[in-house]
Amino acid sequence: MLTGPPTEVDRPRERTNLPAGTKPSPVYIWRGLKEGNMAAITTPRFKSREAALRFYFRASELLTPNAKPGVYSARRQPRVHHGTNIVDDLLTLDSCFHGMNDLQLWLLHELYGPSGFYTKLPPVAEVFEAMRREFPKYQLTPHRMAQFKHEALKIFEAHLKRERLM
């Protein structure tokens, strides 16, 4: 595997089939990096947990409509995240939903799911009323909804950091 930046060799190879007066082109040799990691792997893929959630819900809506978060990672073994592949990102983000209950998954989908081309969150009052209708047994209050959101984001962020996506 080729790694590291190319370096120009001081003396290019002599070529016998070049026309007279033409300079030979330099030869490039790949030298390995001393650290062993490529820059794309060490830089975070997402600037914030909110950006990661927006990406996940939009990509999963396109690729797997009506799928519940965490469904793919339950079927496959966890593995190291390699590079900048959208499918790998989606599957790795899918594993970040482990440890959340149905209410937290639903709440994150409502807040960060596809709602147009803007990043503005939906009104809290609308989400709260929809949540009360969807989960009547929880006897929710606005404070309790905020606690569920905070816990879910904390779990998701911890998984993102573990996977080195943020």
C-alpha positions as CSV (number, residue, x, y, z in Angstrom):
1,M,0.0,0.0,0.0
2,L,1.3,3.4,-0.9
3,T,1.4,5.9,1.9
4,G,3.0,9.3,2.5
5,P,3.6,12.3,0.3
6,P,5.6,11.8,-3.0
7,T,9.2,13.1,-2.9
8,E,11.1,14.0,-6.0
9,V,14.3,12.2,-6.6
10,D,17.3,14.4,-7.3
11,R,18.4,12.7,-10.5
12,P,15.7,11.5,-12.9
13,R,16.2,8.3,-14.8
14,E,18.0,8.6,-18.1
15,R,15.7,7.8,-21.0
16,T,17.2,6.9,-24.4
17,N,14.0,7.3,-26.5
18,L,13.5,11.1,-25.8
19,P,13.9,13.6,-28.6
20,A,17.0,15.8,-28.5
21,G,16.7,18.8,-26.2
22,T,13.8,17.3,-24.1
23,K,14.4,17.1,-20.4
24,P,13.4,13.9,-18.7
25,S,10.5,14.2,-16.2
26,P,11.3,13.6,-12.5
27,V,10.5,10.2,-10.9
28,Y,8.3,10.2,-7.8
29,I,8.8,7.7,-5.0
30,W,6.3,7.2,-2.2
31,R,7.8,7.1,1.2
32,G,5.8,5.8,4.2
33,L,4.7,8.1,7.0
34,K,6.5,7.7,10.3
35,E,3.3,7.9,12.4
36,G,1.5,5.1,10.5
37,N,-1.9,6.8,10.2
38,M,-3.3,8.8,7.3
39,A,-4.6,12.3,7.9
40,A,-8.1,11.4,6.9
41,I,-8.5,8.8,9.7
42,T,-7.2,11.1,12.5
43,T,-9.4,14.0,11.6
44,P,-13.0,13.9,12.9
45,R,-15.7,13.2,10.3
46,F,-18.3,15.4,12.0
47,K,-18.0,18.8,13.7
48,S,-20.8,18.2,16.1
49,R,-23.2,15.5,17.3
50,E,-26.1,17.4,15.7
51,A,-24.3,17.3,12.3
52,A,-23.8,13.6,12.7
53,L,-27.5,13.1,13.6
54,R,-28.7,15.1,10.7
55,F,-26.4,13.1,8.3
56,Y,-27.5,9.8,9.8
57,F,-31.2,10.5,9.5
58,R,-31.0,11.9,6.0
59,A,-28.8,9.1,4.7
60,S,-30.9,6.4,6.4
61,E,-34.1,8.0,5.0
62,L,-32.6,7.7,1.4
63,L,-31.1,4.3,1.8
64,T,-33.4,2.5,4.3
65,P,-36.7,4.3,4.8
66,N,-38.7,3.4,7.9
67,A,-35.7,1.5,9.5
68,K,-35.2,1.9,13.2
69,P,-31.8,3.2,14.4
70,G,-29.5,0.5,15.6
71,V,-30.9,-2.2,13.3
72,Y,-27.8,-2.8,11.2
73,S,-25.2,-2.7,14.0
74,A,-27.2,-5.4,15.9
75,R,-26.6,-7.8,13.0
76,R,-22.9,-7.2,12.4
77,Q,-19.8,-7.3,14.4
78,P,-18.2,-4.0,15.4
79,R,-15.1,-3.1,13.4
80,V,-12.7,-0.3,13.0
81,H,-13.9,2.7,11.0
82,H,-11.7,3.1,7.9
83,G,-11.6,6.4,6.0
84,T,-14.2,8.5,4.4
85,N,-16.9,6.1,3.1
86,I,-20.5,7.2,3.4
87,V,-21.8,3.6,3.9
88,D,-19.2,3.0,6.7
89,D,-20.2,6.3,8.3
90,L,-23.9,5.3,8.2
91,L,-23.2,1.9,9.7
92,T,-20.9,3.3,12.4
93,L,-23.4,6.0,13.3
94,D,-26.0,3.3,13.5
95,S,-24.0,1.6,16.2
96,C,-24.0,4.8,18.2
97,F,-27.7,4.4,19.1
98,H,-27.1,1.4,21.4
99,G,-28.2,2.1,25.0
100,M,-31.1,4.3,24.1
101,N,-34.8,3.5,24.6
102,D,-37.6,3.8,22.1
103,L,-38.6,7.3,23.3
104,Q,-35.1,8.6,23.0
105,L,-34.7,7.2,19.5
106,W,-38.1,8.7,18.5
107,L,-37.2,12.1,20.0
108,L,-33.8,12.3,18.2
109,H,-35.5,11.3,14.9
110,E,-38.2,14.0,15.4
111,L,-35.6,16.7,16.3
112,Y,-32.9,15.9,13.8
113,G,-34.6,13.9,11.1
114,P,-35.3,15.1,7.5
115,S,-37.4,18.3,7.7
116,G,-36.2,20.1,4.6
117,F,-32.9,21.6,3.6
118,Y,-32.3,23.7,6.7
119,T,-30.9,22.8,10.1
120,K,-33.5,24.6,12.2
121,L,-35.1,22.4,14.8
122,P,-38.8,22.0,14.8
123,P,-40.8,24.0,17.5
124,V,-40.4,22.3,20.9
125,A,-44.2,22.6,21.6
126,E,-45.0,20.6,18.5
127,V,-42.5,17.9,19.3
128,F,-43.7,17.8,22.9
129,E,-47.4,17.3,21.9
130,A,-46.4,14.6,19.3
131,M,-44.3,12.9,22.0
132,R,-47.2,12.9,24.5
133,R,-49.5,11.3,21.8
134,E,-46.9,8.7,20.8
135,F,-45.9,7.7,24.4
136,P,-48.8,8.3,26.7
137,K,-47.6,5.9,29.4
138,Y,-44.6,8.1,30.3
139,Q,-46.7,11.0,31.6
140,L,-44.3,13.5,30.0
141,T,-43.6,17.1,31.0
142,P,-41.5,19.6,29.1
143,H,-38.8,19.1,31.8
144,R,-38.9,15.3,31.4
145,M,-38.6,15.7,27.6
146,A,-35.5,17.9,28.0
147,Q,-34.0,15.2,30.3
148,F,-34.6,12.5,27.7
149,K,-33.1,14.7,25.0
150,H,-30.0,15.5,27.1
151,E,-29.5,11.8,28.0
152,A,-29.8,10.7,24.4
153,L,-27.4,13.3,23.1
154,K,-24.9,12.4,25.9
155,I,-25.1,8.7,25.0
156,F,-24.8,9.4,21.3
157,E,-21.8,11.8,21.8
158,A,-20.0,9.2,23.9
159,H,-20.3,6.6,21.1
160,L,-19.2,9.2,18.5
161,K,-16.0,9.9,20.5
162,R,-15.4,6.2,21.0
163,E,-15.7,5.6,17.2
164,R,-13.5,8.8,16.6
165,L,-16.1,10.4,14.4
166,M,-16.2,13.6,16.4
